């Protein structure tokens, strides 16, 4: 996923619509297709934190660390 603008829009969308499940599901699909991309991983960590799914958020934060090393 090379178009960062679409990722940013998708990440900001739930702040307006409050539809976190839809954005999270979309990022899950993007992450499944591009598991080595850092931005979708970080956005998933943020969305899971905002929805109080801390175990999933922590897992994505750990994965992000592995992608940066």
PDB file as gemmi writes it, atoms N, CA and C in Angstrom:
CRYST1    1.000    1.000    1.000  90.00  90.00  90.00 P 1                      
ATOM      1  N   UNK A   1       0.864  -1.174   0.000  1.00  0.00           N  
ATOM      2  CA  UNK A   1       0.000   0.000   0.000  1.00  0.00           C  
ATOM      3  C   UNK A   1       0.897   1.220   0.000  1.00  0.00           C  
ATOM      4  N   UNK A   2       1.044   1.848  -1.151  1.00  0.00           N  
ATOM      5  CA  UNK A   2       1.968   2.966  -1.279  1.00  0.00           C  
ATOM      6  C   UNK A   2       1.299   4.326  -1.105  1.00  0.00           C  
ATOM      7  N   UNK A   3      -0.008   4.380  -1.162  1.00  0.00           N  
ATOM      8  CA  UNK A   3      -0.692   5.664  -1.080  1.00  0.00           C  
ATOM      9  C   UNK A   3      -1.007   6.004   0.377  1.00  0.00           C  
ATOM     10  N   UNK A   4      -0.134   6.794   0.988  1.00  0.00           N  
ATOM     11  CA  UNK A   4      -0.275   7.119   2.401  1.00  0.00           C  
ATOM     12  C   UNK A   4      -1.476   8.019   2.683  1.00  0.00           C  
ATOM     13  N   UNK A   5      -1.899   8.792   1.702  1.00  0.00           N  
ATOM     14  CA  UNK A   5      -3.047   9.685   1.916  1.00  0.00           C  
ATOM     15  C   UNK A   5      -4.303   8.873   2.217  1.00  0.00           C  
ATOM     16  N   UNK A   6      -4.520   7.785   1.484  1.00  0.00           N  
ATOM     17  CA  UNK A   6      -5.700   6.955   1.733  1.00  0.00           C  
ATOM     18  C   UNK A   6      -5.629   6.319   3.112  1.00  0.00           C  
ATOM     19  N   UNK A   7      -4.451   5.918   3.526  1.00  0.00           N  
ATOM     20  CA  UNK A   7      -4.302   5.348   4.861  1.00  0.00           C  
ATOM     21  C   UNK A   7      -4.616   6.398   5.926  1.00  0.00           C  
ATOM     22  N   UNK A   8      -4.160   7.616   5.712  1.00  0.00           N  
ATOM     23  CA  UNK A   8      -4.438   8.689   6.672  1.00  0.00           C  
ATOM     24  C   UNK A   8      -5.926   8.995   6.743  1.00  0.00           C  
ATOM     25  N   UNK A   9      -6.591   9.048   5.598  1.00  0.00           N  
ATOM     26  CA  UNK A   9      -8.033   9.313   5.576  1.00  0.00           C  
ATOM     27  C   UNK A   9      -8.785   8.197   6.294  1.00  0.00           C  
ATOM     28  N   UNK A  10      -8.425   6.963   5.999  1.00  0.00           N  
ATOM     29  CA  UNK A  10      -9.086   5.827   6.631  1.00  0.00           C  
ATOM     30  C   UNK A  10      -8.870   5.833   8.142  1.00  0.00           C  
ATOM     31  N   UNK A  11      -7.704   6.271   8.573  1.00  0.00           N  
ATOM     32  CA  UNK A  11      -7.411   6.341  10.000  1.00  0.00           C  
ATOM     33  C   UNK A  11      -8.195   7.462  10.682  1.00  0.00           C  
ATOM     34  N   UNK A  12      -8.371   8.594  10.010  1.00  0.00           N  
ATOM     35  CA  UNK A  12      -9.078   9.736  10.602  1.00  0.00           C  
ATOM     36  C   UNK A  12     -10.594   9.610  10.526  1.00  0.00           C  
ATOM     37  N   UNK A  13     -11.089   8.809   9.611  1.00  0.00           N  
ATOM     38  CA  UNK A  13     -12.530   8.675   9.398  1.00  0.00           C  
ATOM     39  C   UNK A  13     -13.327   8.334  10.659  1.00  0.00           C  
ATOM     40  N   UNK A  14     -12.892   7.414  11.496  1.00  0.00           N  
ATOM     41  CA  UNK A  14     -13.710   7.097  12.677  1.00  0.00           C  
ATOM     42  C   UNK A  14     -13.822   8.251  13.675  1.00  0.00           C  
ATOM     43  N   UNK A  15     -12.929   9.214  13.603  1.00  0.00           N  
ATOM     44  CA  UNK A  15     -13.037  10.371  14.494  1.00  0.00           C  
ATOM     45  C   UNK A  15     -14.257  11.205  14.156  1.00  0.00           C  
ATOM     46  N   UNK A  16     -14.692  11.125  12.908  1.00  0.00           N  
ATOM     47  CA  UNK A  16     -15.874  11.858  12.467  1.00  0.00           C  
ATOM     48  C   UNK A  16     -17.112  10.972  12.533  1.00  0.00           C  
ATOM     49  N   UNK A  17     -16.998   9.752  12.044  1.00  0.00           N  
ATOM     50  CA  UNK A  17     -18.160   8.866  11.933  1.00  0.00           C  
ATOM     51  C   UNK A  17     -18.366   7.992  13.166  1.00  0.00           C  
ATOM     52  N   UNK A  18     -17.335   7.863  13.996  1.00  0.00           N  
ATOM     53  CA  UNK A  18     -17.363   6.986  15.174  1.00  0.00           C  
ATOM     54  C   UNK A  18     -17.586   5.529  14.800  1.00  0.00           C  
ATOM     55  N   UNK A  19     -17.224   5.173  13.560  1.00  0.00           N  
ATOM     56  CA  UNK A  19     -17.363   3.790  13.092  1.00  0.00           C  
ATOM     57  C   UNK A  19     -15.995   3.113  13.146  1.00  0.00           C  
ATOM     58  N   UNK A  20     -15.540   2.853  14.356  1.00  0.00           N  
ATOM     59  CA  UNK A  20     -14.240   2.218  14.530  1.00  0.00           C  
ATOM     60  C   UNK A  20     -14.201   0.799  13.976  1.00  0.00           C  
ATOM     61  N   UNK A  21     -15.268   0.006  14.124  1.00  0.00           N  
ATOM     62  CA  UNK A  21     -15.199  -1.360  13.576  1.00  0.00           C  
ATOM     63  C   UNK A  21     -14.965  -1.394  12.060  1.00  0.00           C  
ATOM     64  N   UNK A  22     -15.561  -0.488  11.332  1.00  0.00           N  
ATOM     65  CA  UNK A  22     -15.383  -0.485   9.874  1.00  0.00           C  
ATOM     66  C   UNK A  22     -13.943  -0.129   9.507  1.00  0.00           C  
ATOM     67  N   UNK A  23     -13.399   0.884  10.146  1.00  0.00           N  
ATOM     68  CA  UNK A  23     -12.010   1.268   9.866  1.00  0.00           C  
ATOM     69  C   UNK A  23     -11.042   0.181  10.287  1.00  0.00           C  
ATOM     70  N   UNK A  24     -11.294  -0.407  11.442  1.00  0.00           N  
ATOM     71  CA  UNK A  24     -10.423  -1.480  11.912  1.00  0.00           C  
ATOM     72  C   UNK A  24     -10.466  -2.662  10.955  1.00  0.00           C  
ATOM     73  N   UNK A  25     -11.650  -3.016  10.493  1.00  0.00           N  
ATOM     74  CA  UNK A  25     -11.779  -4.127   9.541  1.00  0.00           C  
ATOM     75  C   UNK A  25     -11.042  -3.822   8.237  1.00  0.00           C  
ATOM     76  N   UNK A  26     -11.143  -2.596   7.771  1.00  0.00           N  
ATOM     77  CA  UNK A  26     -10.443  -2.210   6.538  1.00  0.00           C  
ATOM     78  C   UNK A  26      -8.934  -2.307   6.733  1.00  0.00           C  
ATOM     79  N   UNK A  27      -8.443  -1.817   7.870  1.00  0.00           N  
ATOM     80  CA  UNK A  27      -7.008  -1.909   8.135  1.00  0.00           C  
ATOM     81  C   UNK A  27      -6.559  -3.353   8.336  1.00  0.00           C  
ATOM     82  N   UNK A  28      -7.409  -4.182   8.880  1.00  0.00           N  
ATOM     83  CA  UNK A  28      -7.074  -5.605   9.013  1.00  0.00           C  
ATOM     84  C   UNK A  28      -6.878  -6.231   7.627  1.00  0.00           C  
ATOM     85  N   UNK A  29      -7.735  -5.878   6.684  1.00  0.00           N  
ATOM     86  CA  UNK A  29      -7.595  -6.400   5.314  1.00  0.00           C  
ATOM     87  C   UNK A  29      -6.324  -5.877   4.658  1.00  0.00           C  
ATOM     88  N   UNK A  30      -6.048  -4.584   4.849  1.00  0.00           N  
ATOM     89  CA  UNK A  30      -4.830  -3.994   4.284  1.00  0.00           C  
ATOM     90  C   UNK A  30      -3.606  -4.663   4.895  1.00  0.00           C  
ATOM     91  N   UNK A  31      -3.636  -4.854   6.205  1.00  0.00           N  
ATOM     92  CA  UNK A  31      -2.510  -5.492   6.884  1.00  0.00           C  
ATOM     93  C   UNK A  31      -2.311  -6.930   6.413  1.00  0.00           C  
ATOM     94  N   UNK A  32      -3.398  -7.635   6.190  1.00  0.00           N  
ATOM     95  CA  UNK A  32      -3.287  -9.022   5.703  1.00  0.00           C  
ATOM     96  C   UNK A  32      -2.642  -9.067   4.320  1.00  0.00           C  
ATOM     97  N   UNK A  33      -2.964  -8.078   3.487  1.00  0.00           N  
ATOM     98  CA  UNK A  33      -2.401  -8.034   2.138  1.00  0.00           C  
ATOM     99  C   UNK A  33      -0.968  -7.502   2.123  1.00  0.00           C  
ATOM    100  N   UNK A  34      -0.634  -6.669   3.102  1.00  0.00           N  
ATOM    101  CA  UNK A  34       0.692  -6.036   3.159  1.00  0.00           C  
ATOM    102  C   UNK A  34       1.249  -6.132   4.585  1.00  0.00           C  
ATOM    103  N   UNK A  35       1.578  -7.323   5.041  1.00  0.00           N  
ATOM    104  CA  UNK A  35       1.971  -7.507   6.446  1.00  0.00           C  
ATOM    105  C   UNK A  35       3.294  -6.844   6.835  1.00  0.00           C  
ATOM    106  N   UNK A  36       4.087  -6.442   5.863  1.00  0.00           N  
ATOM    107  CA  UNK A  36       5.383  -5.843   6.182  1.00  0.00           C  
ATOM    108  C   UNK A  36       5.383  -4.329   6.052  1.00  0.00           C  
ATOM    109  N   UNK A  37       4.201  -3.733   5.888  1.00  0.00           N  
ATOM    110  CA  UNK A  37       4.082  -2.284   5.823  1.00  0.00           C  
ATOM    111  C   UNK A  37       3.919  -1.713   7.227  1.00  0.00           C  
ATOM    112  N   UNK A  38       4.686  -0.696   7.547  1.00  0.00           N  
ATOM    113  CA  UNK A  38       4.679  -0.135   8.890  1.00  0.00           C  
ATOM    114  C   UNK A  38       3.406   0.664   9.195  1.00  0.00           C  
ATOM    115  N   UNK A  39       2.974   1.531   8.283  1.00  0.00           N  
ATOM    116  CA  UNK A  39       1.832   2.405   8.587  1.00  0.00           C  
ATOM    117  C   UNK A  39       0.545   1.663   8.921  1.00  0.00           C  
ATOM    118  N   UNK A  40       0.122   0.675   8.150  1.00  0.00           N  
ATOM    119  CA  UNK A  40      -1.096  -0.038   8.550  1.00  0.00           C  
ATOM    120  C   UNK A  40      -0.963  -0.696   9.926  1.00  0.00           C  
ATOM    121  N   UNK A  41       0.233  -1.164  10.244  1.00  0.00           N  
ATOM    122  CA  UNK A  41       0.468  -1.789  11.541  1.00  0.00           C  
ATOM    123  C   UNK A  41       0.312  -0.770  12.671  1.00  0.00           C  
ATOM    124  N   UNK A  42       0.892   0.410  12.475  1.00  0.00           N  
ATOM    125  CA  UNK A  42       0.776   1.457  13.493  1.00  0.00           C  
ATOM    126  C   UNK A  42      -0.653   1.964  13.624  1.00  0.00           C  
ATOM    127  N   UNK A  43      -1.342   2.111  12.502  1.00  0.00           N  
ATOM    128  CA  UNK A  43      -2.731   2.573  12.560  1.00  0.00           C  
ATOM    129  C   UNK A  43      -3.609   1.547  13.274  1.00  0.00           C  
ATOM    130  N   UNK A  44      -3.357   0.264  13.047  1.00  0.00           N  
ATOM    131  CA  UNK A  44      -4.110  -0.768  13.765  1.00  0.00           C  
ATOM    132  C   UNK A  44      -3.824  -0.705  15.269  1.00  0.00           C  
ATOM    133  N   UNK A  45      -2.580  -0.481  15.634  1.00  0.00           N  
ATOM    134  CA  UNK A  45      -2.249  -0.340  17.050  1.00  0.00           C  
ATOM    135  C   UNK A  45      -3.018   0.823  17.658  1.00  0.00           C  
ATOM    136  N   UNK A  46      -3.086   1.940  16.948  1.00  0.00           N  
ATOM    137  CA  UNK A  46      -3.809   3.111  17.445  1.00  0.00           C  
ATOM    138  C   UNK A  46      -5.311   2.850  17.546  1.00  0.00           C  
ATOM    139  N   UNK A  47      -5.896   2.270  16.513  1.00  0.00           N  
ATOM    140  CA  UNK A  47      -7.335   2.004  16.541  1.00  0.00           C  
ATOM    141  C   UNK A  47      -7.712   1.034  17.657  1.00  0.00           C  
ATOM    142  N   UNK A  48      -6.890   0.019  17.866  1.00  0.00           N  
ATOM    143  CA  UNK A  48      -7.187  -0.930  18.941  1.00  0.00           C  
ATOM    144  C   UNK A  48      -7.024  -0.273  20.312  1.00  0.00           C  
ATOM    145  N   UNK A  49      -6.082   0.646  20.436  1.00  0.00           N  
ATOM    146  CA  UNK A  49      -5.934   1.385  21.696  1.00  0.00           C  
ATOM    147  C   UNK A  49      -7.167   2.242  21.952  1.00  0.00           C  
ATOM    148  N   UNK A  50      -7.628   2.941  20.926  1.00  0.00           N  
ATOM    149  CA  UNK A  50      -8.800   3.821  21.067  1.00  0.00           C  
ATOM    150  C   UNK A  50     -10.077   3.049  21.410  1.00  0.00           C  
ATOM    151  N   UNK A  51     -10.137   1.785  21.000  1.00  0.00           N  
ATOM    152  CA  UNK A  51     -11.328   0.975  21.281  1.00  0.00           C  
ATOM    153  C   UNK A  51     -11.117   0.049  22.479  1.00  0.00           C  
ATOM    154  N   UNK A  52     -10.054   0.302  23.232  1.00  0.00           N  
ATOM    155  CA  UNK A  52      -9.760  -0.405  24.481  1.00  0.00           C  
ATOM    156  C   UNK A  52      -9.486  -1.895  24.289  1.00  0.00           C  
ATOM    157  N   UNK A  53      -8.965  -2.256  23.122  1.00  0.00           N  
ATOM    158  CA  UNK A  53      -8.519  -3.627  22.865  1.00  0.00           C  
ATOM    159  C   UNK A  53      -7.000  -3.646  23.041  1.00  0.00           C  
ATOM    160  N   UNK A  54      -6.576  -3.531  24.294  1.00  0.00           N  
ATOM    161  CA  UNK A  54      -5.173  -3.313  24.596  1.00  0.00           C  
ATOM    162  C   UNK A  54      -4.276  -4.488  24.238  1.00  0.00           C  
ATOM    163  N   UNK A  55      -4.799  -5.701  24.322  1.00  0.00           N  
ATOM    164  CA  UNK A  55      -3.980  -6.861  23.960  1.00  0.00           C  
ATOM    165  C   UNK A  55      -3.637  -6.829  22.472  1.00  0.00           C  
ATOM    166  N   UNK A  56      -4.616  -6.496  21.649  1.00  0.00           N  
ATOM    167  CA  UNK A  56      -4.362  -6.391  20.203  1.00  0.00           C  
ATOM    168  C   UNK A  56      -3.462  -5.202  19.903  1.00  0.00           C  
ATOM    169  N   UNK A  57      -3.694  -4.084  20.594  1.00  0.00           N  
ATOM    170  CA  UNK A  57      -2.869  -2.889  20.384  1.00  0.00           C  
ATOM    171  C   UNK A  57      -1.410  -3.197  20.690  1.00  0.00           C  
ATOM    172  N   UNK A  58      -1.178  -3.866  21.805  1.00  0.00           N  
ATOM    173  CA  UNK A  58       0.186  -4.208  22.191  1.00  0.00           C  
ATOM    174  C   UNK A  58       0.836  -5.134  21.169  1.00  0.00           C  
ATOM    175  N   UNK A  59       0.079  -6.078  20.657  1.00  0.00           N  
ATOM    176  CA  UNK A  59       0.621  -6.993  19.637  1.00  0.00           C  
ATOM    177  C   UNK A  59       1.038  -6.232  18.379  1.00  0.00           C  
ATOM    178  N   UNK A  60       0.231  -5.263  17.971  1.00  0.00           N  
ATOM    179  CA  UNK A  60       0.590  -4.482  16.780  1.00  0.00           C  
ATOM    180  C   UNK A  60       1.752  -3.532  17.065  1.00  0.00           C  
ATOM    181  N   UNK A  61       1.854  -3.012  18.282  1.00  0.00           N  
ATOM    182  CA  UNK A  61       3.016  -2.193  18.634  1.00  0.00           C  
ATOM    183  C   UNK A  61       4.289  -3.034  18.589  1.00  0.00           C  
ATOM    184  N   UNK A  62       4.224  -4.249  19.105  1.00  0.00           N  
ATOM    185  CA  UNK A  62       5.382  -5.139  19.048  1.00  0.00           C  
ATOM    186  C   UNK A  62       5.756  -5.465  17.604  1.00  0.00           C  
ATOM    187  N   UNK A  63       4.743  -5.708  16.777  1.00  0.00           N  
ATOM    188  CA  UNK A  63       5.030  -6.003  15.379  1.00  0.00           C  
ATOM    189  C   UNK A  63       5.672  -4.802  14.703  1.00  0.00           C  
ATOM    190  N   UNK A  64       5.201  -3.600  15.021  1.00  0.00           N  
ATOM    191  CA  UNK A  64       5.786  -2.380  14.444  1.00  0.00           C  
ATOM    192  C   UNK A  64       7.261  -2.265  14.816  1.00  0.00           C  
ATOM    193  N   UNK A  65       7.583  -2.624  16.052  1.00  0.00           N  
ATOM    194  CA  UNK A  65       8.989  -2.593  16.465  1.00  0.00           C  
ATOM    195  C   UNK A  65       9.833  -3.549  15.643  1.00  0.00           C  
ATOM    196  N   UNK A  66       9.296  -4.713  15.360  1.00  0.00           N  
ATOM    197  CA  UNK A  66      10.062  -5.670  14.556  1.00  0.00           C  
ATOM    198  C   UNK A  66      10.230  -5.189  13.118  1.00  0.00           C  
ATOM    199  N   UNK A  67       9.258  -4.435  12.629  1.00  0.00           N  
ATOM    200  CA  UNK A  67       9.351  -3.925  11.255  1.00  0.00           C  
ATOM    201  C   UNK A  67      10.377  -2.804  11.125  1.00  0.00           C  
ATOM    202  N   UNK A  68      10.651  -2.118  12.220  1.00  0.00           N  
ATOM    203  CA  UNK A  68      11.608  -1.009  12.158  1.00  0.00           C  
ATOM    204  C   UNK A  68      13.028  -1.431  12.433  1.00  0.00           C  
ATOM    205  N   UNK A  69      13.221  -2.647  12.918  1.00  0.00           N  
ATOM    206  CA  UNK A  69      14.594  -3.122  13.201  1.00  0.00           C  
ATOM    207  C   UNK A  69      15.167  -3.857  12.037  1.00  0.00           C  
TER     208      UNK A  69                                                      
END                                                                             
